[in-house]
Amino acid sequence: GFFVSIIFISMGIGNIVDKFTVKSETYHAPVQLIITVAMLYTAVTLAGFSKARFFNSKVRELVADFAVALSVVIFTAIANLVMVPLEPLPVPAQFAPTDTTRSWFVNLGCPACAGIGLVAAIPLVMLFFVDQNVTSLLTQHADHNLKKGAAFHYNFLILGVFNVCFPLFGCPFVTGSLPHSPQFVHALARKEVIREGGVDRTRIVEVYENRVAPLLVNVLILVSLPVIGKLRYIPTAVICDALFLFMGLSGLPGNQLFERLKLIFTEEALYPPLRFTKEDVPRKQMHLFTAFQLMVVGVLFAVTRSPVAVAFPVFLVSSIFLRMKLPWITCGFITKEMVDILDDTAKAKTPATVEEGDFEEERQQEFREVKQVVHVEDLP
């Protein structure tokens, strides 16, 4: 999840840089930057509107749920009123093969093409195996309190059918992706904010599990195909810059690696309640494990920006073996039990409460006694 968020953020920043360098003579870069920053600020503000004091709870929740859609509509309208050239979304005039010289169906009678496709499929299988399983684990996290988690197996079956059929038409593969797959679960969740140890934490009470919502999403995508050419009225500053930045930034809070990165720069006495105690995972080992994870993210990011980017799935799968051998690499400084706890694949042996010496006596007392519901948010 952290890596995907970084990719979204880097793509958004990269698009902005291109507007000031490669495309500066064709389109007005400063105005596009203003639109990007303004939309990002608006989307972030509206996404947190459920915590505001305006209107009633239903209106606040409605605005928060449709924060991104409202922001896109508002700033698309503003962009089309601006009297300077803005880069439009690069879409075809009509729904048709991108290469107009080929037919709808891919020519399977070419042995060279079939051979290249066979070789290219090997790293894709590795990528899909890791990507889909990570997405499934994060989407079906225990904190989501799903009652029908196994229903996602049906989704995998549908994706498999799509990935058999779509390439015959030259269409790209489809996957359950991060961070929007877990975010979709959050959008269907009823949450409550509780206070533990003086820290407010949002907890999912239940998720309104259904197939109507994802069906409607895909139906709306389908009905947009006949008017796909009209999407050029949406500038890239809105849909490719601000939206990418929003997706990346919104995927960071709550991510375990991101939260542990913040702890490196936080005074230990001010740590929020953790899932484990210092006896389970000492602080030095926790920070070293975080450093290893950050290093892997850095290597993977460098690979995606290098000439060997096509080998990215191989590097991604290799990180699994690095995790397995981490106790050996650290000469036992980080044990297998610590790795499992930090990686959320095993529970701590001792309850995750405030440890002795972590807080002052009054804060320990507050944690033991103050655990109350502050308010409840019903997110449809």
LINMOSUL-V876950 format. One record per helix or strand of 2 or more residues. SS is the DSSP state (a for helix, b for strand). FROM is the first residue (numbers start at 1). TO is the last residue. If there is no record, write none. Layout:
SS_FROM_TO / SS_FROM_TO
//
This chain:
a_2_20 / a_29_47 / a_49_51 / a_57_65 / a_67_81 / a_111_139 / a_142_144 / a_149_169 / a_180_187 / b_189_196 / b_199_207 / a_212_233 / a_236_250 / a_256_264 / a_268_270 / a_283_304 / a_309_324 / a_326_329 / a_336_342 / a_361_369 / b_373_378
//
